[in-house]
Amino acid sequence: MEEDRAIYQFGLEMLFLNLVNLLSAAFIGLFMGQLLECFMFLALFIPLRCHAGGYHAENPLCCYFLSNAVIVFALLLLRTSPVMMARGAGVVFLLLSAVMAAILAPVENLNKPLDEAEKRVYGFRTRVVLIIQVLIGLVCYAYAYYQGVWIILLTIVLVVITELLGLLQNTFSRSR
């Protein structure tokens, strides 16, 4: 039982950190008057990011601040309503960004390398999440809910950015 203590402690710490992150996100969304958009973004971003991988901060505190900065950045961008969404370009960019995210995924972390089986599983899961999100985006477009297309596009683009940053991080970490 003593040997399991570290596992339980780690699990409780992760639960606590996730709760703090969720409460912080809710506070940011409330403060910015975009609580619904905040939770929509998180509902799209979290499953995609968990499977696609990408950049990882050096420590939990840095991760916390970077995560909150991404939320603020996303919510600020969501205040704009690009004209391209209504003209069909949004769908083209949505498809292109989804293809790019699918090609890059999964981006492993040097601290937790993936074996070939894990790469296949995470890659498959990423593609499933992307297909679902693109289909939701197409439905949003069909019903002229362009803000929905915008939030999905923004989410996928941000994941592509984290994937690219993760590849850079891996490249520069290996060269040290």
N, C-alpha and C positions, 0 to 999 in steps of 0.2 A: 504494500500500500504506500510506503514511503517513496518508492521509486516512481509512482504515479503522481506524486504531489507536484512535481515540476510541470507535468502535462496539464493538470488541472489549473495550476496557477497561470500558465501561459494562456489557456482557454479563457479564464476569467479576465485577464488583462486585455485580450483581444475583444471580448464582449464589451468591456468598459470603454475601450478606445472607439469601437464602432458606435456605441451609444453617444459618446461625446461628439463624434463626427456628425452623427445624424441630428443631434440637438443643435449643434453649431450651424449646420446647413439650414435647419428650420428657422433659427434665429436670423440668419442672413436673408433667407427668403421673406420672412416677416418684415424685417427692417427695410428691405428694398421694395416691399409691396408686391412681391412676386412669389408668394408661397406655393401656389399651384404650379407655376413654371419651374420652380426649384425642384419640387418632387417629381414632376414629369421628366426633367433633365436627369435626376438621379436614377429614376426607374429605367431610363434608357442607358445611361452611362455605366452604372455599376455592373450589370451582367456582361456588357460588352467588354469593359476594361478588365474584369476578372478573368475572362477567357483569352482575350487578345494579348495580354501582357503589356510590356513596355517599360518606360522609365520608372525607377524606384528611388525614392529619396534615401539619403544616407542614414536617417534615424526617424523615429516616430514623430518627433516634434516638427521636423522639417516637412514630413509627409502631411501632417495636420495643416500647417500653414499653406503649403502648396495646394492641397485639396481645396481649402477654403478660397484661395485665390482663383482657382479654376472655376469654382461655383460663382464667385462674384463676376469674373470675366464673362462666363456664359450668360448670366442673367443680364449683364449690361448689353451684350450682343443681342439677346432676345428682345430687348426693348426696341430694337430697330426692326423694320419689316422690309427686307429687301424686295424690290420690285421684281427681281428675277424669279422669285418663287411663283408668281402668278403667270409668268410668261413661258413656263416650261423649262427654263434653264435650271431651276431648282431641282427638278427631277433628274436632269442629266448630271448635275453635280452630285446629287444623292447617289446615283448609280456608280459614278466614277469613284467617289470616296469609299463606297462599300467594297468595290472591287479592290481598291488599294489596301484597305484594312484586311480583307480576306487574304490577299497575297502575302502581306507582311506577317500575319498571325501564324503561330504565337511567337511573341518576342520574349525569350526567357531572360531571367535575371541571373547574373553570374553567381549570386549567393545561393540560388536554387536552380541548378541546371535541369533541363528536362531530357528524359530519355526519348527514344524514337516513338514509343507507344504513347507517352504523355503528349508529345508534340502532335501526333495524329488526333488524339482525343481533344486537346485544347483547340486545335485548328478546326476540327469538325464543329465543336460547340460554338466557336466564334462565327463560323459561317451560318449556322442555324440562327443564332441571334441576329446576325446581319440580314438574313432573308426575312425574318419576322419584322425587323425594323423597316426595311425597305418596303415590304408589303403594306405596313401601317402608313408609311409615307405616301405611297401611291393612292391608298384610300383617302388620306387627308387631301391629296391633290385633286382627286376625283370629286370630292365634296367641297372644293374651294376653301379648305381650311389650311391656308398657306402658312400660318404660324406653326402648325403641326409639322409640315414639311421642313420648315426652318429649324425647329428644335431637333428633329431627327438628323438633319444634315449637319448641324453644328455639333451634335454629339459624336457622330461618326468621324468628322474632321478632327475633333479634339482627341479621339482615340488614335487616329492615324498619327497625329503629332506626338502623342506619348509613345507610340510604337517606334517612330523614327528617332526620338530622343533616347529610347531604350537601346536601339541599335548603336547609336553614337556612344552611349554610356558603356555598353559592352566592348566596343572597339577601343575606346580610350582606357578602360580598366585593364584590358588584356595587354595593352602596350606598356603598362607601368612595370 
